Amino acid sequence: MNGEQMEKLMDGHCPDCGGSIFRPGPQGGIAQNIECVGCGSRFNVARHQGQFVTAQRIPSEADGGGVWREDMFPRVLQ
């Protein structure tokens, strides 16, 4: 991700579509996977004390990424 994309994500907006609603996915430690409800883009974000530490793009389901179980990570507003 470039600096502009990271800035958008830190401001709570999807760098791809500008959406602001994210579906939470699997997490571990300080890292949390999130998926944009608008376009399906996925990101792995790490926060510490409410501040972004890092973020990276991860494959969406359409791009061969893992399937997030509906019973654990329900789809919202889709």
C-alpha positions as CSV (number, residue, x, y, z in Angstrom):
1,M,0.0,0.0,0.0
2,N,1.2,3.5,-0.8
3,G,1.1,6.4,1.6
4,E,-2.1,7.8,0.2
5,Q,-3.9,4.5,0.5
6,M,-2.6,4.0,4.0
7,E,-3.8,7.5,5.0
8,K,-7.4,6.8,3.7
9,L,-7.5,3.5,5.6
10,M,-6.3,5.2,8.8
11,D,-9.1,7.8,8.3
12,G,-11.6,4.9,8.2
13,H,-12.2,4.8,4.5
14,C,-11.5,2.1,2.0
15,P,-8.7,3.2,-0.3
16,D,-10.4,1.5,-3.3
17,C,-14.0,2.7,-3.1
18,G,-14.1,5.2,-0.3
19,G,-16.6,3.2,1.8
20,S,-16.5,3.5,5.5
21,I,-18.2,0.3,6.7
22,F,-15.8,-2.6,7.4
23,R,-16.7,-6.2,8.3
24,P,-14.3,-7.5,11.0
25,G,-12.6,-10.8,10.2
26,P,-10.0,-13.1,11.9
27,Q,-7.7,-11.5,14.4
28,G,-4.6,-12.4,16.3
29,G,-2.4,-10.3,18.7
30,I,-2.8,-6.7,17.7
31,A,-3.7,-7.6,14.0
32,Q,-7.2,-7.6,12.7
33,N,-8.4,-8.5,9.2
34,I,-11.1,-6.2,7.9
35,E,-13.2,-6.3,4.7
36,C,-14.8,-3.3,3.0
37,V,-18.6,-3.9,2.8
38,G,-18.8,-1.8,-0.4
39,C,-16.2,-3.5,-2.6
40,G,-14.9,-6.5,-0.8
41,S,-11.3,-5.4,-0.5
42,R,-9.5,-6.9,2.5
43,F,-6.8,-5.5,4.7
44,N,-4.8,-6.7,7.7
45,V,-4.4,-3.8,10.1
46,A,-2.4,-3.6,13.3
47,R,-3.3,-1.1,16.0
48,H,-1.6,-0.3,19.3
49,Q,-3.4,1.8,21.9
50,G,-5.9,3.0,19.2
51,Q,-3.2,4.1,16.7
52,F,-2.4,2.4,13.4
53,V,0.9,0.6,13.4
54,T,0.7,-0.9,10.0
55,A,-1.7,-2.1,7.3
56,Q,-1.4,-4.3,4.3
57,R,-3.7,-5.6,1.6
58,I,-4.7,-9.2,1.7
59,P,-6.5,-11.3,-1.0
60,S,-10.3,-11.0,-1.0
61,E,-12.5,-14.1,-1.4
62,A,-12.9,-13.3,-5.1
63,D,-9.1,-13.1,-5.5
64,G,-8.5,-16.5,-3.9
65,G,-8.4,-15.4,-0.2
66,G,-9.8,-17.5,2.5
67,V,-13.5,-17.8,3.2
68,W,-14.6,-16.1,6.5
69,R,-17.2,-18.3,8.3
70,E,-20.6,-16.6,8.3
71,D,-21.3,-17.8,11.8
72,M,-18.2,-16.1,13.2
73,F,-17.9,-13.1,10.9
74,P,-21.4,-12.2,9.7
75,R,-21.9,-10.1,6.6
76,V,-23.4,-6.7,7.3
77,L,-25.3,-4.4,5.0
78,Q,-24.6,-6.5,2.0
